[in-house]
């Protein structure tokens, strides 16, 4: 009765398995032919699923399934770990031309850098930990070095006899522009440069010639600037390369649109900005000079200073001519010319125009005491002229004075000292003035006291009475005056032009130190530990939720009853019934017969070779009748929940 009860479930279960695992000849064969073509795909999928289940139910596959699952799990873990721990890459070819990208790729490959090409963007990428080293290496190789198309070599391309003079001039100007851009790009701080020329056709007549003009745009490397000296060199370079191009006709602009040339900038008031910048630099220099003097005595952070300068940037030129008597001897005669003229004769008389104008004969001279014959009244005329010309030499001085721009017209400075630091300095000077040679006082001021001198220290401290407020204020005022004198000596201070220096003391307000703590979720260490923790949690969850259930399905469970039953059914061992028969006193031959290996007369291959469904059912019934216990164990495993 028990055998019958065990056989019926086994037969039904077996029939169910056979029905699901094989195709019944009559029913399944009729269903294999579909009525409509639209149901062909679902039918094929329905036929494929039993085949997959048949393969998975094979003993060899079931035995290898744990190993397969383990390998797949290990592969998933390795992929997950490689993704989590992969090194990020950064691009080193941003802003490069294609020619420079090729040069950079070859240079990095030759230097054994782990360089790759991004398939989506086409950029060169290196690991982030060697990004800076790769950039420095490329800079040492002169990369990037963008090569502009054109140049003088392009003049030989496409030339023909039909080319107009205008096109030839345009090509020539373009070649000059490209060559100048390449030359300017050779400057270490400039990454890219472009040049535009406006060179009109020149006439043979000088009065009809028009000056050329040029504009240059430069782009410095990241983190660098183009200083005024480089701008001036660019201006002169372009001016010297183009005929009839003056330096004032060259304009230089950076890639932000800032005008860099000073000649054109003067029209926009840029010299005023330069003057203000120079004045601010001069003020900062004087303020630093004051701090350098006071900080060693008062300590860092205890001095604040502001210097204000008024400067005159007017250009003045003066020419003076002055005659001086340097030696004090008066004027000296350099040259002298004296002219003397004397004329003697008879004076003219008579009526003008008459014969009487003819002078008479010379009178005779009559000796003294005699009377001349026919005496007449005559008069003698005499003319004398004397002229003197003297040239004197004097000391002459011609002075040409050109005053320098940026002359200081007045200076005002304000210095404020931390009152606490000044009070400490005044206390030290006060205690030092009490007893300049006292060792105890020096120890108290320095804070260095031996352990054996503690008793003497108390007495010394008692002897140093608190400083009176008036004395403390006096010493503080003396310190301020001493510092003021020192600062005046170090500055270009001139009281005659109205300079002033104010120095005072005040307590400094210091903000309490702010202990800024980075939020815990932004702490790099916590982020790194969280990354590893999430990786570990993910791996554990994957093992518990995916691998373990699959292993429980394919790995047989060994329980106590199953182990005991397996032990009883093993060939060559005594089962419980055998032991009972042995106790009843069976013969030796009967015992040997029972100890022989138990072999089934019906093999499992008969199920596969059975042609019909009824034949398979019959084979299963024979198996149940021959070994009911083994079949019952199989059935129990089938109906037992996982």
C-alpha positions as CSV (number, residue, x, y, z in Angstrom):
1,X,0.0,0.0,0.0
2,X,2.8,2.3,0.8
3,X,4.6,1.4,-2.4
4,X,1.4,2.3,-4.3
5,X,1.2,5.6,-2.6
6,X,4.8,6.4,-3.4
7,X,4.4,5.3,-7.0
8,X,1.5,7.5,-7.9
9,X,3.1,10.8,-7.1
10,X,6.3,9.7,-8.8
11,X,4.5,8.7,-11.9
12,X,2.6,11.9,-12.0
13,X,5.7,14.0,-11.4
14,X,7.7,12.0,-13.9
15,X,5.0,12.3,-16.4
16,X,5.0,16.0,-15.9
17,X,8.7,16.2,-16.4
18,X,8.6,14.1,-19.5
19,X,5.7,16.2,-20.8
20,X,7.6,19.4,-20.2
21,X,11.0,18.1,-21.3
22,X,10.0,16.2,-24.5
23,X,7.5,16.7,-27.3
24,X,4.5,14.3,-27.2
25,X,4.2,12.8,-30.6
26,X,0.5,13.4,-31.1
27,X,-0.4,16.6,-29.3
28,X,2.8,18.5,-29.7
29,X,3.2,17.5,-33.3
30,X,-0.2,19.0,-34.1
31,X,0.5,22.2,-32.3
32,X,3.9,22.6,-34.0
33,X,2.2,23.7,-37.2
34,X,0.9,27.3,-36.7
35,X,-2.3,28.5,-38.2
36,X,-1.0,32.0,-38.9
37,X,2.4,33.4,-39.8
38,X,2.2,36.1,-37.2
39,X,2.5,33.6,-34.4
40,X,5.8,32.1,-35.7
41,X,8.1,34.1,-33.5
42,X,6.3,33.3,-30.1
43,X,6.2,29.7,-31.1
44,X,9.9,29.6,-31.8
45,X,10.6,31.2,-28.4
46,X,8.3,28.7,-26.7
47,X,10.2,25.9,-28.3
48,X,13.6,27.4,-27.4
49,X,12.9,27.7,-23.7
50,X,12.5,24.0,-23.1
51,X,15.7,23.3,-25.0
52,X,17.6,25.8,-22.7
53,X,16.1,24.1,-19.6
54,X,17.1,20.7,-21.0
55,X,20.7,21.9,-21.3
56,X,20.7,23.5,-17.9
57,X,19.3,20.3,-16.4
58,X,22.2,18.2,-17.6
59,X,24.2,16.7,-14.7
60,X,27.5,18.0,-16.2
61,X,26.2,21.5,-16.6
62,X,24.7,21.5,-13.1
63,X,28.1,20.3,-11.7
64,X,30.0,23.0,-13.6
65,X,27.4,25.8,-12.8
66,X,29.0,26.8,-9.5
67,X,32.4,27.3,-11.1
68,X,30.8,29.2,-14.0
69,X,29.0,31.5,-11.6
70,X,32.1,32.0,-9.6
71,X,34.1,33.0,-12.7
72,X,31.4,35.4,-13.8
73,X,31.2,36.9,-10.3
74,X,34.9,37.4,-10.3
75,X,34.8,39.0,-13.7
76,X,32.0,41.4,-12.5
77,X,34.0,42.2,-9.4
78,X,37.1,43.0,-11.5
79,X,35.2,45.2,-13.9
80,X,33.6,47.0,-11.0
81,X,36.9,47.5,-9.3
82,X,38.6,48.7,-12.4
83,X,35.9,51.2,-13.0
84,X,36.0,52.5,-9.4
85,X,39.8,52.6,-9.2
86,X,40.5,53.8,-12.8
87,X,42.8,56.9,-13.1
88,X,41.0,59.9,-14.7
89,X,42.5,61.4,-17.8
90,X,42.9,65.0,-18.8
91,X,43.4,66.6,-22.1
92,X,46.7,68.2,-23.0
93,X,45.8,69.3,-26.6
94,X,43.3,72.0,-25.8
95,X,43.7,74.9,-28.3
96,X,46.3,73.0,-30.5
97,X,46.3,72.8,-34.2
98,X,46.2,69.4,-35.8
99,X,49.9,69.6,-36.7
100,X,50.7,70.4,-33.1
101,X,48.5,67.5,-31.9
102,X,50.5,65.1,-34.1
103,X,53.8,66.4,-32.8
104,X,52.6,66.2,-29.2
105,X,51.4,62.6,-29.6
106,X,54.7,61.5,-31.1
107,X,56.7,63.4,-28.4
108,X,54.6,61.9,-25.5
109,X,54.9,58.4,-27.0
110,X,58.7,58.7,-27.4
111,X,58.9,59.8,-23.7
112,X,56.9,56.7,-22.6
113,X,53.8,58.7,-21.4
114,X,50.5,56.8,-21.2
115,X,48.8,58.9,-23.9
116,X,45.6,58.1,-25.6
117,X,43.3,59.7,-28.2
118,X,39.7,60.4,-27.1
119,X,37.5,58.8,-29.7
120,X,34.7,61.2,-29.2
121,X,36.7,64.5,-29.1
122,X,39.9,63.6,-30.8
123,X,42.0,65.2,-28.0
124,X,45.2,63.8,-26.5
125,X,44.7,62.7,-22.9
126,X,47.2,61.6,-20.2
127,X,46.6,60.3,-16.7
128,X,45.8,63.1,-14.3
129,X,48.7,62.3,-12.0
130,X,51.2,63.1,-14.9
131,X,49.2,65.9,-16.4
132,X,51.5,68.7,-15.2
133,X,54.7,66.8,-16.1
134,X,53.3,66.2,-19.6
135,X,52.6,69.9,-20.1
136,X,56.1,70.8,-18.9
137,X,57.6,68.2,-21.2
138,X,55.6,69.6,-24.2
139,X,56.7,73.1,-23.4
140,X,60.3,72.0,-23.3
141,X,59.8,70.5,-26.8
142,X,58.4,73.8,-28.1
143,X,54.9,72.5,-28.5
144,X,52.4,73.9,-29.4
145,X,53.8,75.8,-32.3
146,X,51.0,76.6,-34.6
147,X,52.2,77.0,-38.2
148,X,50.2,79.5,-40.2
149,X,49.5,78.8,-43.8
150,X,51.0,80.9,-46.5
151,X,54.2,82.8,-46.2
152,X,56.8,83.7,-48.8
153,X,56.6,80.1,-50.1
154,X,53.0,80.7,-51.3
155,X,54.1,83.3,-53.8
156,X,55.4,80.6,-56.1
157,X,52.0,78.7,-56.0
158,X,49.4,79.5,-58.6
159,X,51.3,82.2,-60.4
160,X,50.6,82.8,-64.0
161,X,50.9,85.4,-66.7
162,X,47.2,86.2,-66.4
163,X,47.5,87.2,-62.7
164,X,46.7,90.8,-62.3
165,X,49.0,93.3,-60.6
166,X,46.3,93.8,-57.9
167,X,46.3,90.1,-57.0
168,X,50.1,90.0,-56.9
169,X,50.1,92.8,-54.5
170,X,47.5,91.2,-52.3
171,X,49.5,87.9,-52.3
172,X,52.6,89.8,-51.4
173,X,50.9,91.6,-48.5
174,X,49.4,88.4,-47.2
175,X,52.9,86.7,-47.3
176,X,54.3,89.6,-45.4
177,X,51.5,89.4,-42.8
178,X,52.0,85.6,-42.4
179,X,55.8,86.0,-42.0
180,X,55.4,88.8,-39.5
181,X,52.9,86.7,-37.5
182,X,55.3,83.8,-37.4
183,X,58.2,86.0,-36.3
184,X,56.1,87.6,-33.5
185,X,55.0,84.1,-32.4
186,X,58.7,83.3,-31.8
187,X,58.5,85.5,-28.7
188,X,58.4,83.2,-25.6
189,X,55.3,84.7,-24.1
190,X,53.1,84.9,-27.2
191,X,51.1,81.9,-28.3
192,X,49.5,83.4,-31.4
193,X,49.8,86.5,-33.4
194,X,48.0,88.0,-36.5
195,X,49.1,91.0,-38.5
196,X,47.0,93.2,-40.8
197,X,48.7,95.6,-43.2
198,X,47.2,98.5,-45.0
199,X,49.8,99.3,-47.6
200,X,48.5,101.6,-50.4
201,X,50.1,101.6,-53.8
202,X,52.9,104.2,-53.7
203,X,53.3,106.9,-56.3
204,X,56.5,108.0,-57.9
205,X,55.9,111.5,-56.7
206,X,56.9,112.1,-53.1
207,X,54.1,114.5,-52.4
208,X,51.5,111.9,-53.4
209,X,52.8,109.1,-51.2
210,X,50.6,107.7,-48.5
211,X,51.9,106.1,-45.3
212,X,51.3,102.5,-44.6
213,X,49.5,101.3,-41.4
214,X,49.5,98.0,-39.5
215,X,47.6,96.4,-36.7
216,X,48.8,93.4,-34.7
217,X,46.7,91.2,-32.3
218,X,48.6,89.0,-29.9
219,X,47.5,86.2,-27.6
220,X,49.9,85.3,-24.8
221,X,50.2,81.9,-23.2
222,X,47.9,81.2,-20.2
223,X,49.4,82.8,-17.1
224,X,51.7,85.1,-19.0
225,X,51.5,88.8,-20.0
226,X,53.1,90.9,-22.8
227,X,55.2,93.6,-21.1
228,X,55.7,97.1,-22.5
229,X,59.2,96.3,-23.7
230,X,57.9,93.4,-25.8
231,X,55.2,95.6,-27.2
232,X,57.8,98.2,-28.2
233,X,59.9,95.5,-29.9
234,X,56.9,94.3,-31.8
235,X,56.1,97.8,-33.0
236,X,59.7,98.4,-34.2
237,X,59.8,94.9,-35.8
238,X,56.7,95.6,-37.9
239,X,57.8,99.1,-38.7
240,X,61.1,98.0,-40.0
241,X,59.7,95.2,-42.1
242,X,57.2,97.3,-44.1
243,X,58.3,100.2,-46.3
244,X,56.9,103.7,-45.5
245,X,55.5,102.4,-42.1
246,X,56.3,104.6,-39.1
247,X,56.2,103.4,-35.6
248,X,53.3,105.6,-34.6
249,X,51.2,103.9,-37.3
250,X,51.5,100.5,-35.7
251,X,48.8,99.4,-33.3
252,X,49.1,96.4,-31.0
253,X,46.0,94.9,-29.3
254,X,45.7,91.8,-27.1
255,X,43.1,89.1,-27.5
256,X,40.9,90.8,-24.8
257,X,40.8,94.0,-26.9
258,X,43.1,96.0,-24.7
259,X,45.3,98.6,-26.5
260,X,49.0,97.9,-25.8
261,X,50.7,100.6,-27.9
262,X,51.7,103.7,-25.9
263,X,51.8,106.1,-28.9
264,X,48.1,105.7,-29.7
265,X,47.3,105.3,-26.0
266,X,48.4,108.9,-25.3
267,X,45.4,110.1,-27.2
268,X,43.2,108.2,-24.7
269,X,44.9,109.6,-21.6
270,X,46.9,106.5,-20.8
271,X,50.0,108.6,-19.7
272,X,47.9,109.9,-16.9
273,X,47.2,106.3,-15.9
274,X,51.0,105.6,-16.1
275,X,51.7,108.6,-13.9
276,X,49.2,107.5,-11.3
277,X,50.7,104.0,-11.4
278,X,54.2,105.4,-10.9
279,X,53.0,107.6,-8.1
280,X,51.3,104.6,-6.4
281,X,54.5,102.5,-6.7
282,X,56.6,105.3,-5.2
283,X,54.1,105.6,-2.3
284,X,54.2,101.8,-1.7
285,X,58.0,101.9,-1.8
286,X,58.2,104.6,0.9
287,X,55.6,102.8,3.0
288,X,57.7,99.6,2.8
289,X,60.7,101.6,3.9
290,X,58.9,102.7,7.0
291,X,57.7,99.2,7.9
292,X,61.2,97.8,7.5
293,X,62.4,100.3,10.1
294,X,59.7,99.8,12.7
295,X,58.7,96.1,12.5
296,X,62.0,94.7,13.9
297,X,61.4,96.8,17.1
298,X,57.6,96.4,17.4
299,X,56.9,93.1,15.7
300,X,55.0,92.1,12.7
301,X,51.4,93.4,12.4
302,X,52.0,96.2,14.9
303,X,52.6,99.0,12.3
304,X,50.3,100.5,9.8
305,X,51.5,103.2,7.5
306,X,50.1,105.3,4.6
307,X,52.2,107.6,2.4
308,X,50.7,110.2,0.1
309,X,52.8,112.0,-2.6
310,X,52.0,114.9,-4.8
311,X,54.2,114.7,-7.9
312,X,54.6,117.1,-10.8
313,X,55.0,115.4,-14.2
314,X,55.3,118.7,-16.1
315,X,58.3,118.9,-18.5
316,X,60.3,122.1,-18.2
317,X,63.2,123.3,-20.3
318,X,65.1,126.5,-19.4
319,X,68.0,128.2,-21.3
320,X,69.9,131.0,-19.4
321,X,72.8,133.2,-20.7
322,X,74.6,135.3,-18.1
323,X,77.8,137.5,-18.1
324,X,79.8,137.1,-14.9
325,X,83.1,138.4,-13.5
326,X,84.4,135.2,-12.0
327,X,87.9,136.4,-11.3
328,X,86.9,139.8,-9.9
329,X,89.4,141.8,-12.0
330,X,86.8,143.6,-14.0
331,X,86.6,143.7,-17.7
332,X,89.8,143.1,-19.7
333,X,90.6,144.7,-23.1
334,X,90.6,142.1,-25.8
335,X,91.5,144.5,-28.7
336,X,91.9,148.3,-29.2
337,X,92.0,150.4,-32.4
338,X,93.0,154.2,-32.3
339,X,92.5,156.4,-35.4
340,X,93.9,160.1,-35.4
341,X,93.5,162.6,-38.4
342,X,95.0,166.2,-38.4
343,X,94.6,168.8,-41.3
344,X,96.1,172.4,-41.4
345,X,95.5,175.2,-44.2
346,X,94.0,178.7,-45.1
347,X,90.5,179.0,-44.3
348,X,88.2,179.6,-47.3
349,X,86.7,183.1,-47.7
350,X,84.9,185.2,-50.2
351,X,81.6,185.0,-52.0
352,X,80.5,181.5,-52.8
353,X,80.6,180.9,-56.5
354,X,82.9,183.8,-57.3
355,X,86.5,184.1,-58.4
356,X,87.3,185.3,-54.9
357,X,87.0,181.8,-53.8
358,X,90.5,181.1,-55.3
359,X,92.8,181.2,-52.4
360,X,95.6,183.7,-52.6
361,X,99.3,183.0,-52.7
362,X,101.1,182.1,-49.6
363,X,102.0,185.1,-47.6
364,X,105.5,186.0,-46.9
365,X,106.8,185.7,-43.4
366,X,108.2,189.1,-42.2
367,X,110.8,189.0,-39.5
368,X,110.0,190.5,-36.2
369,X,110.4,194.3,-36.1
370,X,109.8,194.7,-39.8
371,X,106.8,195.9,-41.6
372,X,105.5,193.8,-44.4
373,X,104.7,195.3,-47.7
374,X,101.1,195.5,-48.7
375,X,99.8,193.8,-45.6
376,X,96.6,191.8,-45.8
377,X,94.3,190.3,-43.2
378,X,94.7,186.4,-43.5
379,X,93.5,183.4,-41.3
380,X,95.0,179.8,-41.1
381,X,92.4,176.7,-40.8
382,X,93.4,173.5,-38.8
383,X,91.2,170.2,-38.5
384,X,91.9,167.3,-36.1
385,X,90.0,163.9,-35.7
386,X,90.7,161.1,-33.3
387,X,88.8,157.7,-33.1
388,X,89.4,154.9,-30.6
389,X,87.7,151.4,-30.6
390,X,88.3,149.0,-27.7
391,X,86.8,145.4,-27.3
392,X,86.5,144.0,-23.8
393,X,86.2,140.3,-22.8
394,X,83.7,139.3,-20.2
395,X,82.8,135.8,-18.6
396,X,79.6,134.5,-20.1
397,X,77.6,131.4,-19.0
398,X,74.9,129.7,-21.1
399,X,72.9,127.2,-19.0
400,X,70.3,124.7,-20.5
401,X,68.2,123.0,-17.8
402,X,65.6,120.3,-18.4
403,X,63.8,119.3,-15.3
404,X,63.0,115.6,-14.8
405,X,59.3,114.6,-14.7
406,X,57.9,113.1,-11.6
407,X,59.2,115.6,-9.2
408,X,57.8,115.4,-5.6
409,X,56.1,118.6,-4.7
410,X,54.8,117.5,-1.2
411,X,54.7,114.4,0.9
412,X,52.4,113.5,3.8
413,X,52.7,110.3,5.8
414,X,50.7,108.8,8.6
415,X,52.0,106.0,10.9
416,X,50.0,104.2,13.6
417,X,51.6,101.9,16.1
418,X,49.8,99.2,18.1
419,X,49.5,100.6,21.6
420,X,50.1,97.2,23.3
421,X,53.4,96.7,21.5
422,X,54.4,100.2,22.2
423,X,53.5,99.8,25.9
424,X,55.6,96.7,26.2
425,X,58.5,98.4,24.6
426,X,58.1,101.4,27.0
427,X,58.0,99.0,30.0
428,X,61.2,97.3,28.9
429,X,63.0,100.6,28.6
430,X,61.6,101.8,31.9
431,X,62.8,98.7,33.8
432,X,66.1,98.8,32.0
433,X,66.5,102.5,33.1
434,X,66.0,101.5,36.8
435,X,69.1,99.4,37.0
436,X,71.0,99.0,33.8
437,X,73.5,96.5,35.3
438,X,71.0,94.5,37.3
439,X,71.0,90.8,36.4
440,X,67.7,90.2,38.0
441,X,66.1,92.9,35.9
442,X,67.5,91.5,32.8
443,X,66.2,88.0,33.7
444,X,62.8,89.4,34.4
445,X,62.7,91.2,31.1
446,X,63.9,88.2,29.1
447,X,61.9,85.6,31.1
448,X,64.8,83.3,31.7
449,X,65.1,82.5,35.4
450,X,66.7,79.3,36.8
451,X,64.8,77.1,39.2
452,X,67.2,77.9,42.1
453,X,66.5,81.6,41.8
454,X,62.7,81.3,42.4
455,X,63.1,82.7,45.9
456,X,65.1,85.6,44.6
457,X,62.7,86.1,41.8
458,X,59.8,86.8,44.2
459,X,61.8,89.5,45.9
460,X,62.9,91.0,42.6
461,X,59.4,91.1,41.4
462,X,58.3,92.8,44.6
463,X,61.1,95.3,44.1
464,X,59.8,96.1,40.6
465,X,56.8,98.2,41.5
466,X,54.1,98.9,38.9
467,X,55.0,101.7,36.5
468,X,53.2,105.0,37.2
469,X,50.8,106.0,34.4
470,X,52.6,109.3,33.9
471,X,56.0,107.6,33.5
472,X,54.6,105.0,31.1
473,X,53.0,107.7,29.0
474,X,56.3,109.7,29.0
475,X,58.3,106.7,27.9
476,X,55.7,105.9,25.2
477,X,55.9,109.5,23.9
478,X,59.7,109.3,23.8
479,X,59.5,106.1,21.8
480,X,57.1,107.7,19.3
481,X,59.3,110.7,19.0
482,X,62.4,108.5,18.5
483,X,60.6,106.5,15.8
484,X,59.4,109.7,14.2
485,X,63.0,111.0,13.9
486,X,64.2,107.8,12.5
487,X,61.4,107.7,9.9
488,X,62.1,111.3,8.8
489,X,65.7,110.5,8.3
490,X,64.8,107.5,6.0
491,X,62.3,109.5,3.9
492,X,62.8,112.3,1.4
493,X,61.4,114.6,4.0
494,X,61.6,118.4,3.4
495,X,59.9,120.7,5.8
496,X,60.5,123.7,3.6
497,X,58.1,122.4,0.9
498,X,55.4,121.6,3.5
499,X,56.0,117.9,4.1
500,X,54.3,116.4,7.2
501,X,54.7,113.1,9.2
502,X,52.1,112.1,11.8
503,X,52.8,109.2,14.1
504,X,50.5,108.0,16.9
505,X,49.6,104.9,18.8
506,X,46.2,103.2,19.2
507,X,45.0,99.7,20.3
508,X,44.6,97.4,17.3
509,X,41.4,95.4,17.0
510,X,42.2,91.9,15.9
511,X,39.5,89.5,14.7
512,X,39.3,86.3,16.6
513,X,40.8,83.4,14.8
514,X,38.3,81.6,12.7
515,X,38.8,77.9,12.7
516,X,37.3,77.2,9.4
517,X,36.5,73.5,9.1
518,X,35.8,71.9,5.8
519,X,32.3,70.2,5.8
520,X,32.7,66.5,6.5
521,X,31.1,65.6,3.2
522,X,33.7,67.6,1.4
523,X,36.7,66.3,3.2
524,X,39.0,64.5,0.7
525,X,39.9,61.8,3.2
526,X,36.3,61.0,4.0
527,X,35.4,61.0,0.3
528,X,38.2,58.5,-0.3
529,X,37.2,56.3,2.5
530,X,33.5,56.5,1.5
531,X,34.5,55.5,-2.0
532,X,36.3,52.4,-0.8
533,X,33.4,51.7,1.7
534,X,30.8,51.9,-1.0
535,X,32.9,49.6,-3.2
536,X,33.1,47.1,-0.4
537,X,29.4,47.3,0.4
538,X,28.5,46.9,-3.3
539,X,30.6,43.8,-3.6
540,X,29.1,42.3,-0.4
541,X,25.6,43.1,-1.6
542,X,26.3,41.6,-5.0
543,X,27.6,38.4,-3.4
544,X,24.6,38.1,-0.9
545,X,21.9,39.1,-3.4
546,X,23.1,37.5,-6.6
547,X,25.8,34.9,-6.1
548,X,24.5,33.3,-2.9
549,X,21.0,32.6,-4.2
550,X,22.3,31.2,-7.5
551,X,24.7,28.9,-5.6
552,X,21.9,27.7,-3.3
553,X,20.0,26.7,-6.4
554,X,22.7,24.7,-8.1
555,X,24.6,23.4,-5.0
556,X,22.8,20.4,-3.4
557,X,21.9,20.7,0.2
558,X,23.3,17.9,2.4
559,X,21.1,17.3,5.3
560,X,21.3,14.6,8.0
561,X,18.5,12.5,6.6
562,X,19.8,12.8,3.1
563,X,23.3,11.9,4.3
564,X,22.0,8.9,6.2
565,X,19.9,7.7,3.2
566,X,22.8,8.1,0.9
567,X,25.0,6.1,3.3
568,X,22.4,3.3,3.4
569,X,22.0,3.2,-0.4
570,X,25.7,3.2,-1.3
571,X,26.8,-0.1,-2.9
572,X,28.8,-2.4,-0.8
573,X,27.5,-1.2,2.6
574,X,24.9,-2.7,5.0
575,X,21.6,-1.0,5.1
576,X,19.2,-1.1,8.0
577,X,17.3,-4.0,6.5
578,X,20.5,-5.9,5.9
579,X,21.6,-5.5,9.4
580,X,18.2,-6.7,10.6
581,X,18.4,-9.8,8.3
582,X,21.9,-10.4,9.6
583,X,20.7,-10.4,13.2
584,X,18.0,-13.0,12.2
585,X,20.7,-15.4,11.2
586,X,20.9,-15.3,7.4
587,X,23.4,-17.5,5.7
588,X,26.7,-16.4,4.3
589,X,25.6,-16.8,0.7
590,X,22.5,-14.6,1.3
591,X,24.7,-12.0,2.9
592,X,27.1,-12.0,0.0
593,X,24.3,-11.6,-2.4
594,X,23.0,-8.6,-0.6
595,X,26.5,-7.1,-0.4
596,X,26.9,-7.2,-4.1
597,X,26.6,-3.9,-5.9
598,X,23.0,-3.2,-6.6
599,X,22.5,-2.5,-10.3
600,X,19.3,-1.5,-11.9
601,X,18.0,-3.6,-14.7
602,X,16.5,-0.5,-16.3
603,X,18.9,2.3,-17.3
604,X,18.1,6.0,-17.7
605,X,19.0,5.7,-21.4
606,X,15.7,3.8,-21.9
607,X,13.8,7.0,-21.3
608,X,15.7,8.7,-24.1
609,X,15.2,5.8,-26.5
610,X,11.5,5.5,-25.8
611,X,9.5,6.3,-28.9
612,X,6.2,7.3,-27.5
613,X,4.8,8.9,-24.4
614,X,3.3,5.7,-23.2
615,X,6.6,3.9,-23.5
616,X,8.3,6.5,-21.3
617,X,5.5,6.1,-18.7
618,X,6.0,2.4,-18.7
619,X,9.8,2.7,-18.1
620,X,9.2,5.1,-15.2
621,X,6.8,2.6,-13.6
622,X,9.4,-0.1,-13.9
623,X,11.9,2.1,-12.2
624,X,9.5,2.7,-9.4
625,X,8.8,-0.9,-8.9
626,X,12.5,-1.9,-8.9
627,X,13.8,0.8,-6.6
628,X,11.0,2.5,-4.8
629,X,13.2,4.0,-2.0
630,X,15.5,5.8,-4.4
631,X,12.7,7.2,-6.4
632,X,10.9,8.4,-3.3
633,X,14.1,10.3,-2.3
634,X,14.2,11.9,-5.7
635,X,10.5,12.9,-5.4
636,X,11.1,14.3,-2.0
637,X,13.8,16.6,-3.3
638,X,11.6,17.7,-6.1
639,X,8.8,18.8,-3.9
640,X,10.9,20.3,-1.2
641,X,11.1,24.1,-1.2
642,X,14.5,25.6,-1.9
